């Protein structure tokens, strides 16, 4: 029986980790997984020391407040290394935690595969030195990331983006819209993220924007998509009395069949981009985290779909600009200008092509299984 330590500390990592685990089980029989993951990874057989819901902190203040818990978790993982002796470790993004563990895993001569690069090209470039010293195989999703690592002497492997194999709607457009009572007017999807802090800071403005839109456009229907593991009660208290539906488990249907979206910055912007739906990207964190971030971040856009496109093809609202009026104005502008709307869809399609070709997961599985077998890649 081969043993794999796998660590994903965020919701998107849980998704990618679960797909990778499924592929590895098919390609490498007699394999068991322990580590950190969410419900999707647990469903694939992960013996979880911690759930991603316990690890999914947002902002500098939240991290500082949870330092004792983080230290205990690090120590528990190190104890597992010494008692269980994994044959391979797979670290998925989550750099603040994973890059502290990498040297301790490497010290024990356990191969380290880092799957999905931290955004070192945007900030914390010094962390490249840790990757060069302690990671045996760096697996990235974008060509520009491979070129970035090459400049620093890291021979990263680009597999393309696994979302190309994952993102698709499951329900017919007409049936889905009918189930929400969407008539001739526009359907607006609200995707507030997966962290409690995101819900608290962003969802009220998203909900408020629907009231503004309804004062300007007739027959507006709106729906909130709940991320996996998100407590509906934390959402419903902000949506109470708004006439906005709340849906679990149909995020891709919302993305595919809405006329426009308001999306919290993160992986969801790529998912919506793949499905080609115009959106407004919103981002709001604590003032301390924002000020620290702006002092070290070296890019102009925060939305992943804009970063991939190399230009701001959909609008972004940051911090105090995240207001109901601003969100509504951008959505109204897109919906009211057919030429602009079609241009955005075209640019989203162009950005999708930059994500590579389907089959990313199979390529990542091969790399993982080769490392597990001790093969040269």
N, C-alpha and C positions, 0 to 999 in steps of 0.2 A: 504494500500500500504506500503510495507516494503522498507526502504531506506538503501542503501549500499554505503559507501564511499570506493572507490577503487583507489589505486595509483600505477602506473607502470611508471617508468621514463626512461626506455630503450626499445629498439626494441624487445629483447627477452621477456621482461616482458609484452609488448603489446600482443605478441602472446599467452603467457600462460594466461594472463588476459582475453583475448577474449574467449578462450576456456572455462575457468572457468565461465565466465558470461553466456555463452550459456547454459552450464549445469545447472547453478543455475536458469535460467529462466524456464527451463523445469521442474525442481524439486520444485521450490518455485514460483508459479504464483504470479502476482501482486507485482512485484519488480522493483525498479528503481535504477539506478547507477549514481553517480556523482563523479568527481575526476580528476585524471590525467591519460591519456592513449594516444595511438596512433590511427592510422586509423582503425586497426582491432577492437579495443575496441569500437571506435565510431560507427562502422558498427553494433556492437551488442547492441547499444542503450546508450552508455555512454554520459552523458552531461559533456563535458570536460571543466574544468577551464583552463587547459594548455594541449598542445599536447606534446607527448614525444620528438618530434623533437626540442622543445624549452628547454628541460631538459637534453638532452643527451650529457653531457659534458665529455671530456676525458682529464685526467691529472690535476695535482695540479694547474698549472697556469691558466687553463681554469676555474676551480672552483672558484679560488680567483677573477678572473676578473668578474665573474657573481654573486658575493655575494649579491649585492643589489637586483638583480632579484630574487635570491633564497629566500631572506628574504621577499620580497613582496609576493611571492608565498606561503610561509609558513603562512603568515598573512592572505592571502585569504582563505586558507584551514581552519584555525582556525575560521575565521568569518563564514564560511560555517557550521562548527560544531555547532556553536551557533545559527545560523538562521534556519538550515535545520534539525538538530537533527537526525543524522543517527542512525539506529538500529544496524549496524555492520560496522566495518572498516576492509578492507583487504589491507594489505601492501605487495607489491610484490618486493622482493629483494631491490635494490636501498637504501642501508643502510645509506649513508651520509645524506639523506633527511628523510627517513622514521623513522629512530631511533630517530631523533629529534622531530618528530611529535608524536611518540608513547606515551610519558608521557602526552602530552596535550590531547590526545584522551582518555587515561586511566583516567585522572583527571575528565573527563566529564562522566565517568561510561559507556562508549561505548565499547563493546567487541572488542578486537583487535586480528585478525587472521593474522599472518605473514606467507606468502606463498612464498616459495623458500628462503632458508637461504642465508644470506650473507656469504662470504667465511671466516668466523671467525676462522676456523681451520688453515687458512694460515696466517692471520694477524688480528690485532685489537681484540684479544681475550677478552680484557676488556669489549667489547660491550655485552658480554654474560650477564653481570649484568643488562644492560638495558632490555634485552629480558626477563630475569627471573622476573623482577619487573613489567614490563608494557605490556607484551604480554600474552594474555589469551590462545592462542593455536599456537604453533610453528609447522608449517608443512614443513617437509624437504623432499628432493628427493632421498637421498642416505642413505644406512644403516650406513655408517661410520659417517655421520652427526648426526644421532640419537644417536650413541654411544658417540660422542663428547659432545653433549648437556647433556647427562645423567651424565657425569663426573662433570658437573657444576650445577647439580640439576634441570635441565630443562627437563620436560617430553615431549620431542618432538615426533610427529607422523610422520612416514615415509610412504609416499604414493607410492613410486616408481617414475620414471621419466615420465612426460606427453609426452615427445617427442616420446616415444614408441608408443603412440596412434596417433601421428601427422605425423611423418616423413615417407613419402613414395613417390615414383615417380608417376607421372600421365601420362607419355607418354612412349610408347614402345621404347626400347633401339635402335633398328635399325632405326626406323623413326626419333627419336631425333637426332641421329648422322648424318643421311642423311640430315636433315634440316640444319645442320651446314656445310655440305660439307666435313665431316670427312670421309676420305677414309680408306686405309689400315694402315695409321700411327696412332700414339697415339693422343687422345683427352685430353687436359689439361684444367682443370677448375680453374679459379682464383676467389677467394672469399675475397674481400678486406675489408669487414666489412660494418658498417652502419653509422659510425660517419665521419664527414668531415675531422677530424684530421687523422683518419686511412687512408682514401683515399689519403690524401696528403703525408703521411709519408711512406706508404707501397705499394700502387698501382704502382708507377714508377718502383720499384724493381721487382714486379711481372711481369709487362709488359716486362721489360728488359730481364727477365729470358727466355721468349719465344724466343726472338732473339738468345740467347745463345743456347737454345735447338735446334732451327732450323739449327744452324751451325753444330750440332753434330748428329742429328737424322732426317731422311727424313720424309716428309709429316706430320709434326706436325700441328695440328689444336688446336686453343685455344679459350676460351670463358670466358667472365667476367660475373658473376652473380651479379645483382644489388639487394641489400636488399630493402625491402618495404620502401617507402618514400624517397629513395635516388634519388637525382637529377641526371639524366643521363648526363647532361652537365658537372657536376663535375668529372664524370668518363671519358667521351669521350675525354676531353682535354689531358688526359694522355695516352689514347689508340690511338690517331690520327696517322694514317699512319702505324700502327702495323699489320694490317690485322687480328686483334682480334675482334670477334663478341661481342656485348654487349646485354644481355638479361635481361628482367624484368620478375618476376613472375614464374620462372622455376628453382629456386635454387636447389630444391630436385632432379629434373631431371639431372641437371649438376652434383650434387654430386653422383648420382646413376650411371650415364652412362659415366662419364669421366674415363680415365685410371689412372689418378693421379690428385691431387689437391694441390694448394697452398692456405692456409686458415689462415686468421687472427685469433689470439687467441680469444676464447670466446665460446659461445654456438654452433657456427657453427662447431667446432671441434667434439662436441658430435653428431651433426646431421650427419656429414660425417662418423663418426665412426659407427653409427647405420646402415648406408647404406653400410658400409664395404669397402670404397674406400681408398687406401693408400694416404697419404697426407704429406705435409711439413707444419708445424705450424710456423707462423711468428708473431713477436711482436715488435713494435717500438713505443715509446712514447717520451715525452720530457726528456732531461737529468735529470732535477730536479725531475720529477715524478719517473723516473727509479731509481735514487739514493735513494730517500726516500723509495720507495717500497722495494728495495733490503735490506735496513737496518732493515725492520720489517717483511718481508715475511719469513716464516719458512719452505717452501717446495722447492723441487728441480725442479719441472716442473711447467710450466705455462699453458699448454694446458689441458683443462678439460678432454679430452679423455685419456691423459696420467695419470692425477691425479686419475681418476676412475680406470684405469688399475693397478695403483700402480707401474708403471715402464714407462720408455720412450720407448714406442713401435713405435712411429713415431717421426722423427727428429723435433727439435725446433730450430729456429733461433731468436736471440734476438738482438735488438739495432743495433750496427754497423755491426753485422754479417748478417743483412738482406740486401743482395746484389744480383743482378741478377745472378752472377756466382755461389754463394752458393745455391740459390734456384734451379737453373738448375742442379747443380751437384747432389743434393739429389734426384731430380726427375729422372734424368738419371740413377742413381744407382738403384733405385727401379724398373724402367722399364727394365733395362738391366740384372737383376738378378731374374730369375723366382722363384727360391727357396726363396729368400728374399721377393719377392712380395707376394707369397702365405703365407709365415709366418706372414707377417704384416696383411693380411686379416684374418688369423686365430686368431691372438691376438686381432684384433678389434672385432671379433665375441665374444671372451671371455669377453672383456670389456663390450660389449652390455648386456651380461647376468647379469652383476653386477648392471644394472640399474633397476632391479626388473621385475615385470610382467605388462603386459598391464592392463588398467583400472585405472591408476593413477588419471586421471581427475575425474572419478566418485567418487573415494574415497575422493578427495579434496572437491568436491561439497557437499558430505554428511556432512563433517565436517563444511563447511560454513553454510549450511542450518540448521544444528543442533544448531549452535551458534545463528543463526538468530531467531530460534524458542525458544531459551532459554533452550534447552535440555542439559542434561549432556552427555558427550562423553565417 
